[in-house]
Amino acid sequence: MRALPFLILFALLMTGSSPAVWAQNDQCDGGALKTHDAFLYGRFETRMSSTQGSGIVSSFFLYNWDLNCNWPAAVNEIDIEMTGNLDNSVQFTTHHPYLTSVTDIVPTPFNPHTTMVDYAIEWEPNVVRWFINGEVSTFFTHQYIGELVHPMRIFMNLWAVENLGWTGEWDPTAMPGMSRYDYVKYYAYTPGTGNAGTSNNYTLEWVDDFDTLDASRWDQSEDGSVGPLCTFRGANVEVVGGELQLSITEPNTAVPTRPVTFGVDAISIALAPTDVIYVAGGFNSWCANCDALSDDDGDLVWATTLNLPLGQHEFQYVVNGWGGAVSQPQLASSCDYNPCDEWTNYGISVEEEMEHAYVDLHCWNTCNLCGDLNPSTCPADLDGDNFVGVNDVLMLLGEFGCSAGCTTDLDGDGVVAIGDVLDMLGTFGENCP
């Protein structure tokens, strides 16, 4: 039975100062695999069973991973998805530039979570078809199909989200869970010369039976957070007994941590005596009143230190929680941590070799630096030669009188003036530690 497709205009991806509340990615570890190569048109087959459990999503899909900062104009995606809260349906979706989607949820006489089923996608310039056990289940020829023009990689992943209208309430007791894949096949689109698929328009290029995990074909990179409840882990991708197994498990709590000092210069904003600045990021589920900064010495540089796991962390600063003033970079600016996405966040990468990490000390709501949080650095060493000398003095004097966007404001008062000169002279001729 074929259901009617419905149009969804996605407004789920939020921007600016309203990050998603489920962004901590500490509820589960998931598994993901993608091809190194991307393919323009073709037939894509797998035999798989999905994972049961409310909130869990299993998938086999195509996606334009290589967006090159061209989001959302170059969004292209073709999905087969099973949500763990529904026992007798499969979801087929196409995603298009500027977040337009069309979805068909097809009822099935089997439970996709307990049955190994053959699925296929046929992608041509003007049509996308989906097959279940060799039979056409649904097809799209709508006006947006012509916008699917970018080569796409083959993906399989397993993750979780709480979306009451789609996946249901997240049920952590469903873990551990596993999605199994018996094979993947790729057929090139060769109209008029093929020997497989609709009208014999496809030619088989390769089959992977998962006797091993072929690193030359598959990318097992831990590409971070997804879902947004899970973090992808390489350990959750295994080849066992001739099948690929993706697992969803309790989060790994053994990830090493490092102290990370956060700070922001708030001299440019008017704060009441009762105001508090907080740091909100993926590490605290974007909670805007959980991790407070302090200004103990009254210099209007607010700071705090948190223990965070290794990896990449994005964040913003807020006054008194969401609804108050927000410090965030402009989209795609020099301090926008991931300029290729739609978020406007500062960020830091916490590496294993670090004993203590320090974020860049930005002036409020800008990319301008207002000093340095790391006490072992030498703020007066402006030219970076580990020595405070004539060059540094000349650089400072070149900005003398600056009152906006200053890079040589050593005392953090918002202007380059005699105080900064005195600070520099106090360390003149010294080597930096």
N, C-alpha and C positions, 0 to 999 in steps of 0.2 A: 504494500500500500504506500502510495507516494503522498507525503504531506505537502502543503503549499508553502513555498519559501516566503519568508518575511524579511523586510528591510530593517536593518538596525543602524542608526546613526550613532556611532560610539562617542559618548561623552564621559567615559569611565576614566580616561587618563587625565589626571588633573595637573595643572601647572601652577607656577607662581608660588604663593605662600600657603597652599592647601594640599600638602602631600597626603597620599593615601594612609589611612590609619593602620593598615596591615602591612607595614613595610619593614618589619624587623627581620623577617625570614628566619626566625628561630623556632618555628613550630615543627619543622620536619626537614629531613634531608631527602632530596629527590634525585632522579637519574635522567641524564640527557645525552644524546648522541646526534651528530650531524655529519654530513659528508663534507669533505674538503672542496669538492667540485660543485658547481651550480649548473643547472640544466634549463634550457629554454624549450618548453613544450616536451611532451613525451607521455609515456604510460609508466606508472609507478605502482608496484604491487608489494603487498606483504601478507603474511599469515600471522595473526596475533590474537591474544586474549588480553583484556584490559583488567583494571583493578577495581574491586568493589569497595565502597565506603563513601559516605557523604563528604563532599568537599573535594574529592580526588578527581583529577583529570588525567586520562591516558590519551596518547595521540600518535598519529602518523600523518605528517604534513609536509608541505613545501613552503619555504619562506625566503624572501629576499633578504638574506643576512647582511649582504654587502651594500648597505644603504649609503655609506660614505657621507654621513651627516645630511642626507637628503630625506629626512623624516619630517612630515608624513607624506611628502610628495611622491616618494618612491615605494610606498608600502604595497607589497604584493604578497599574498598568502593564500594557500588552498589547504583546507583542513579535513582530516577525519579525526573526530574526537568522541570519546566515551566518558560520560560523567558517572562517577561511582554511586550516585544517588538514584540512578535510573537503571533498571535491570533489563529492559526490553526496548532499547532504542540506540541509534547511532546518529551523530550530528555531523553534517556536511556544511562547510562554510567557505565562502570566498571573501577575502579582505582586499580593499582597494585603496588607492591614494586618498588622503585626507579623511581616513577613518570611516569609510563607508563599507558596510558588510551586508552580505545576504546569506541566510542560514536556512537549512532544511533539516528538521529533526525527524528521522524516519523510524517508525515502529518496526521492530524485528520479532520474529517468532522464537528467537533464542536469546539467552542471556550472554552478552558479549564478554562479561567478566569471568564466565565459567567455561566458555567454548572457544576453541581455536577456529578462527574464521578467516577466509580469504577476502581481502579488500583490495581495490584498485582505484587509482585516479587516472583518467585520461584528460590531458590538457592540450587543447588546440587553440589557435588564435581566436576563434569565435565561440568556443564551447568548452565546458568542463563537465565530464561525466564521472560518476562514482559507481563502483560495482561492489556487490556483496555476493560471494561464492559464485563468481562468474556471470552474474546477471546484473543488468543495469538497474540500479536502485533509484537514482535521480540524476538530472542533468540541468545545467544552467546555461541559458543563452541570453541573459539579461544585458542591459545596456552597459554594465560595468565590466563585462568580461574582456572587452577590447582594451581595458586599462591594465590587464595582466601581461606586461611586456618585458619584465625583467627576469633574467636567469635566477632560479631559486634552488637552494640546497634542500636535500632530503633531511628531515628531522624526525626523531622519536624522543618523546620525553614523558615524564611522570612527575606530577606536582600537585599542589593543593591550593585552594582559594576558598574563602567564605563569601559566597554570592547566593543569597537565598532564592533568587529567581532563576538561577541557572544550575548551580552545583549543590545547593542546599547548605545547611549549617555544617561547618567543619567539625568532623568527628575524629579526634586524635586516637580514639580506641581502635580505629580501623587499621592502624599500623601494627606490625609491618604489612606491606602489600607489595605485589609484584605484577608487572606487565611482561608478557612473554612474546617474543617474535621468532618465528621459525625461519623466515627468509625475507630478503628484500630483493626485488628485481627492478631493473631500469631498462626501458625500451625507448630508443630514440624515435622522434616523430619524423617519419619518412613517407609522406603521402605519395601513393602511386608506385612505390618500390618496396613496401614492407610486406610482412607475412604474418602479422599478429594484430590483435585488437580490432576495434571497429573499422570496417572497410579495409582491413589489412594495411592500415596506415602506420604501423609501428614495427620496429626491428629491435630484437633483443640485443642489448649491449653488454650487460653483465648480470650475474646472479651471485648473491652472497648468502650462503647457507649457514653462516655463523659457526663454522667449525673452529675458527679462531676469530679474534677481533683484529681485523686488518687495519693497522694504523695508517697505511697508505691511502685508504679509502675513507676511514671514519675519524672524526675529530672528537676526542673524549674530554676536551678542555672543561675545567670547572669555571663556566662563564658566569658564576655568581648567582645572585638572587633571582627568584622567579616566583610568580604565583599569586600573591606575593608572600605566602607563608613559608616556602621552602628555600633551601640553598642547594644548588646542584653539587653533587659530590662524585668524583671519579670512582670512588669505592662502590657507588650504587649502580654501576654499569659493569655487568659481567657477562661472559660467554660460558655457558655451562651445558654440557650434554647436547651440543649442536643447536642451541638456541640462545638468542640474546635475552638477557633478563635485566629489566630496570626495576629498582626497588625504591619504595618510599618507607622511611624509617624514622625513628626518634632522632632528634638532632644530636650530632656528635658534640659532646660537651668537653672533649679533650683538646679542643683547638687552643693553641697557646695564645696568651694575651700579652699586651704591652701597655704601660701607662702612656696616655695621650693627653697632652695639655692643649685645651681649647682656649681661645681668647679673642676679644674684639675690642677695638677702640671706639668708645661711645661718646667722645667729646663733642661730636657734631649734633647730638640729639639732646633734647631737654628731658631730663629724667626727674620725676618726683622722688622724695626721700623713701617712699614705700615701693617704688618700682624695682623689679627684679628682671635681669636678663637670663634667659635659659638657652641651652643648646638643644636642638631637636634634630634627630637624624635616624637613619635606618637602624642604628644600634639601640635605640630606645623606642622603637615603633612610632617615630615622629611625635613623641609625646612632648608638648610644648610647655609643660610645667613640671617636668620630672627632674631634670638635671640643671640646677641653678648655678650660675657663675657668681663670683663675688668681686668686689673692688675694695679690698681691705685697706689699701693705702690712699684711696681717694684720688688716684690719678686718672680715673675714668677708663682705665683698661680693665675690663672684666675678664676673669679667667677661672678655669677649673680643670682638674685632672681626673680622667676616667680610665679604667682598665678596659681595653677593647681587644677583640680577637684580631689575629693577623688578617690582612685583606684590605679591601677598599671601602671607605666609609664616606658618605655624603651627608651634609648637614647645613642648617641655617641657624641664625640667632633670632630670638623673639623676645619682646618685652611683655611680661605678664601673660604669656600664652597666646595661642592663635586668636586673632582679633586685635592684638597690639601691633606695635611697629615691628617690622621684619627686616633683617639684614641678609641679603641674598645678592648674588651677582646677576648682571644682565645676561640674558640668554646668549650663548655662544661667545661670551666675553673671555678675556684672558684668564680669569679665575673661575669660570664655569667648569666644574670638574669633568663633566662629560658633555662637551659641546655638541655631540651628535644626537643627544636625546632632547626631550621636551622639558626637562626639569632645569631649574635654576638653582643649583646648589654649589656651595664650597665643598672641598673634599680633601682627603688625605689617604695615602697608601701606607699601611702599617706593615713593615717588612720584618722578617725573622731576625735579621742582623741588628735591628735597632734595640737599644736598651731603653730608650725613652723617645717618644715621638712628639713633635711640636707642630701645630698647624701654623700656617702663615697668619701673622697678626694684621688683619685688614682694618682699614678705617671703615666705619659703619656703612653698610650697604654699598660698598665700592670694591674695586680690585686694588685700590691704592694701599700700599703697605704703610703701617704706622708704627714701625719698630719691629722688635723680635722677641718672641716669648722664650727662646732658648737662652738660658743664662750663660752658657758656655760659648756663645757666639760673641762677636765683636761688632756692635752696631756702627761704631765709627769707622770701620774698615769698609768704606763705600765701594772701593774698586776690587775688593775680594782677593787682595794679595797677602792676607794674613798679617798686615802691618799697617799701623796708623801713621800716615806720612803726608807729604805735601800734596800729593794727588788727591787724597781724601779731603784736605782742606779746600782745595780748588773746586772740587765737586760740590761741596757744601756751599761755598761762597757763590757758586753759579746759581744756586736756588735761594740765596738770601732774600728775605722778604716774601717768599712764597707763602700763600695762605690757603691753597686748595690743590689737592692731588700731589702733595709734596713727597718726594722719595727720600729726602735727607732730614726729615723731622725726627731728630734723635730723641728728644724728650717727650714726644707724643702730645704736644700741646696744640697741634694743628697748624702751626706756622714755623717757618725756618727763621730763627732770630738769634739774638745774642746768647740765649740759653744753650742752643745747639752748638754754637762756636765754643762756649766754655766746656761743654761736655766733651767735645773732640779734643780740645787742648789738654784736658785732664788725662787723656790716654795717648797724647801725641808722642811718637817715637817708640811706642811699645809694640811688641809682637802679640798677635792675638793667640789666645789659648787653643 
